[in-house]
Amino acid sequence: MKVLVTGVKGQLGYDVMNELTKRGHKAIGVDIEEMDITDASSVEKTIKSAKVDAVIHCAAYTAVDAAEENEELCRRVNVDGTVNIAKVCGELDIKMIYISTDYIFDGQGEHYWEPDDPHKAPLNVYGQTKYEGELAVQKYVKQYYIVRIAWVFGVNGKNFIKTMLRLGKENGAVKVVEDQVGSPTYTFDLAVLLVDMVETDKYGVYHATNEGLCSWYEFACEIFKQAGMDDVTVTPVSSSEFPAKAARPYNSRMSKEKLSDNGFERLPSWQDALSRYLKVITW
């Protein structure tokens, strides 16, 4: 199978490329230099000339707070860029995987969000644009997979784990919110699932994070425990003590039963993912 991957410089795109290659697929990686997703003609020319069987769309504007002040740019990337890709995939009748987010929900309550939950109420610009991207994929593509993820970490790029390790070393103490609950997602594990998906025709909307729940505070405590940095003081605080430009969901619990129902292997526990991750990064 020949697959085009967008956003190869990011955490997920990097791992998806490696996983495709590992399985013997022909992986074509692009970033803004090779294909500007906001340029419809660039997208059409690149995808059509590559003659691919599928597109795994990992590229996105993900600076959540910055998006509040740069809505036009965020929308151009997350909505217009996705529309451009979806239209070509629909025209060619090829598969498309779109990476979405828990931020499309309002994050209230303590229940698990279902993939096909009709209640969508994004709290911020980023979440709204990712939701509009989902709608574009559903409008233009027949063979689509929409995969919602949360709390992402990978080897390539910045993430919460790297930030905690840095702050722990520099300050010996951190304050972390304890009233937001969800599940981390290791891009290495997610990449395995995405390639599993693209090899099938089990289309639809899915949730995919590592197994198990935690608050950001509990996540931080486990990071320092596994890193052998027990001397770092971790203080739990409420979200109100960390005012941010963009509102965050308190409840990012997402049901992953649909993965099991369709025969997909669910991701390992987030603690196991963290353990493996700390062995492959420099810190």
Secondary structure, DSSP 8 states (H G I E B T S, - for coil): -EEEEE-TTSHHHHHHHHHHHHTT-EEEEE-TTT--TT-HHHHHHHHHHHT-SEEEE------HHHHTT-HHHHHIIIIIHHHHHHHHHHHHT-EEEEEEEGGGS---SSS-B-TT-S----SSHHHHHHHHHHHHHHHH-SSEEEEEE-SEE-SSS--HHHHHHHHHHHHSEEEEE-S-EE--EEHHHHHHHHHHHHTS---EEEE---BS-EEHHHHHHHHHHHTT-TTSEEEEE-GGGS--SS---SB--B--HHHHHTT-----BHHHHHHHHHHHS--
